[in-house]
């Protein structure tokens, strides 16, 4: 199994989060990169840090973007 390079910070009931997860899943499958999700509501500190600014996408531990997946940028970061 490939170690996750992409993390999507998300929350239940978030339409943008569901869309971002689907896009990240597709892109990561295409390039062979691992990915994971973290529910910001599962941790008080994460909830405080991210608030309503979800989804947030990290690549290799660094924030890559939020709210929408920029496919070309994400592919470039994973290349």
C-alpha positions as CSV (number, residue, x, y, z in Angstrom):
1,X,0.0,0.0,0.0
2,X,1.2,3.5,-0.9
3,X,1.9,5.8,2.0
4,X,-0.6,8.7,1.9
5,X,0.8,11.8,0.3
6,X,-2.5,13.6,0.2
7,X,-4.7,14.4,3.2
8,X,-8.2,15.9,2.9
9,X,-9.5,17.6,6.0
10,X,-13.3,17.2,5.8
11,X,-16.5,17.0,7.8
12,X,-19.7,15.0,7.6
13,X,-22.5,16.6,5.7
14,X,-20.2,18.9,3.7
15,X,-21.0,18.8,0.0
16,X,-17.7,20.5,-1.1
17,X,-15.9,17.9,1.1
18,X,-17.6,15.0,-0.7
19,X,-16.8,16.5,-4.1
20,X,-13.1,17.1,-3.1
21,X,-12.8,13.5,-1.8
22,X,-14.1,12.1,-5.0
23,X,-11.7,14.2,-7.1
24,X,-8.7,13.4,-4.9
25,X,-9.5,9.7,-5.0
26,X,-9.7,9.8,-8.8
27,X,-6.5,11.8,-9.2
28,X,-4.5,9.8,-6.7
29,X,-5.6,6.6,-8.3
30,X,-4.4,7.9,-11.7
31,X,-1.0,8.9,-10.4
32,X,-0.6,6.0,-7.9
33,X,-0.5,8.3,-4.8
34,X,-2.0,7.3,-1.5
35,X,-4.5,9.6,0.3
36,X,-6.5,9.8,3.4
37,X,-9.2,11.9,5.1
38,X,-9.4,13.5,8.5
39,X,-12.7,14.6,10.0
40,X,-12.0,18.0,11.6
41,X,-15.0,17.5,13.9
42,X,-13.2,14.5,15.5
43,X,-10.7,16.8,17.3
44,X,-11.3,20.0,19.1
45,X,-8.0,21.5,18.0
46,X,-8.7,20.6,14.3
47,X,-12.2,22.1,14.6
48,X,-10.7,25.3,16.0
49,X,-8.0,25.4,13.3
50,X,-10.1,24.7,10.2
51,X,-13.6,26.0,11.3
52,X,-15.7,26.3,8.1
53,X,-12.6,26.3,5.9
54,X,-13.1,22.8,4.7
55,X,-12.2,20.9,2.7
56,X,-8.5,21.6,3.0
57,X,-6.1,19.5,0.9
58,X,-2.5,18.9,2.1
59,X,0.2,17.3,0.0
60,X,3.2,15.9,1.8
61,X,2.2,17.6,5.0
62,X,1.9,21.1,3.5
63,X,-1.4,22.9,2.8
64,X,-2.0,22.8,-1.0
65,X,-5.5,24.4,-1.2
66,X,-9.0,24.6,0.2
67,X,-12.6,24.5,-0.8
68,X,-11.9,23.2,-4.3
69,X,-9.5,20.8,-5.9
70,X,-7.3,22.4,-8.6
71,X,-6.7,19.3,-10.7
72,X,-3.7,20.5,-12.7
73,X,-2.0,21.9,-9.6
74,X,-2.6,18.7,-7.6
75,X,-1.3,16.5,-10.4
76,X,1.8,18.7,-10.7
77,X,2.4,18.5,-7.0
78,X,2.2,14.7,-7.1
79,X,4.5,14.4,-10.2
